[in-house]
Every structure is written in C-alpha cells, then in structure tokens.
Amino acid sequence: MINVDMNALGRYLNPNKLKLKSKGVSSVTARVTNLSTINPNITHESLSSAIEETFQETYGNTCEVEDLNASQLASIPELAATYTRLSDWQWRYGASPSFEHNFETRFDWGLVDV
C-alpha cells in the first residue's frame, strides 16, 4: 500500500482476534506500513513499473504489457465476460448459508474455524 489511511484500514479489516494474538500484534494496522513512509518519492506508476520489471527479469520478457481501459475491455469478449462476472455483487458478497455452530482454535501452524 502506497499511502493508505491507517484509521480507515483499521475500521475495514477485522481479522480474527486469535490470529492477531498469535502474531503478537494488537491490530491490523500494527502489521501494515505505507510504502510512502519508507520511500517518500514512491508513486503508483513507479511501483507498477518496478513490479513489471521484476516480473520480466524473473520470467523473461515474454510479452508486452498492455494497459486496458473500460472501452477496450468491452471490445474483448473474454475479458468483458470475466470482468462482468467478477464485478457482480452476488459473486463477491453473495449469500452464505446459515450456521448454527462455530468452533475456532488456534494451532502453531494456523487457525481452524469450523
């Protein structure tokens, strides 16, 4: 995250308290920093470029990077269909079945919530 409102982040992210306790931190914001704090000159563009360069160095310059806008997205049927499906409220947040019981335990290797 380049420059996130840490107060808002704390309101939006509510991880399991057992998980936080196991990590020895009191809140989500205790585990997060803004990249702009580390490097005041960082921008979205410079971060994106660095990610692209690292990807190409790691996997080889296998393709040209394309920036797509909404009108181009609509002209590519496969991308438009995927975008529509993943943007749908039902797909992202849809109904969850009702549960009557919840069991939760923290192990050394992770959290189990059934």
N, C-alpha and C positions, 0 to 999 in steps of 0.2 A: 504494500500500500504506500502510495507516494505521499499523500497528505490527507489523512483521514481525521475526521472529528472524533476524537477518542471518547468524548462523552456520549455521542450518538452510538458509537460502536458498542459501548458497554450496555446500552439500552436494547440494542438489536440482537446481540449474541448472548444466549443464555445456556451455556453448556451445563452438563450435569455437575453438581457440587462435588460428588465423589471423584470425578475425573480431575477437577481443578485441585482438590486436596492432594491427590496422588502425584500431581506435578509440582506441588509445593508453592503454588501461586494462589493469590486471593481473588483474582478476576481475570477475565479475558484480556482486558487492556494491559495487565501486568506482563502478558506474554507477547504483546504486539508493539512494534515501533513504526513510526513513519520514516520512510526512506529519506525524506527531505530533512530529517533531523541528522541523519548520518552524512548526507550529501546535499547541501542547500541548492546546488545547481541542477539537481535531477528534475527531469520533466517526463511526461508520458511518452513523448517522442523519443527521448534519449534512452529510456528504459526499453521501449519496444525495439529500437534499433539494436541494443545490446543483446536482447533475447534472440532476435533474428540472427545476428552474427554468431552467437554461441550455438544455436541450433545448426547452422550451416557448417560451422567448424566441427561439430560433433558428428553430424550425419552426412556431411558432404553437401556441396552446393547442388542439390538435386532438383530444385525448381525455383522459379521466380516468384517472389512474394507479390500477391495481388491484394490491394485494398478495395473492398467492395462497399458500395453504398446501397441504400434501400432500393433504388431503381434498378441497379444491376442485379441485386438479389432476386427481384421479381422476374427477371428475364432468364434465370437459370432454374428450371422446374424442380430439380432435385433439392437445391438449396432452399428454394422458396417453400417447398413442402416440409423440409426439416425445420426451418425457421418457424413456420406456422404451427407445427406440432409442438415444438419446444416452448413456444410463447404462450400456449394455451393455459389458462388458469387451471383447468381440470388436470392437465398433465403435471403441472408444477406443484399444485397445492391440494389437488383432489381429495375426495372423501377418504377417510381412514376408517377401517372397521372399529366398532366399539370393543373395548377390552374391559373385562371385569376385574382382572388381577394383574399386578405388575410386580415383578421381582427383580431386584437390582443388587449386584455385588461387584466389588472392585477386586481384581486379582493383580498380581505383579505384572502380568502380561497384558492387562486391559480390563475394560469394563464390560460386564454382561448385563443386559437389560432384556428381560423376557416378559 
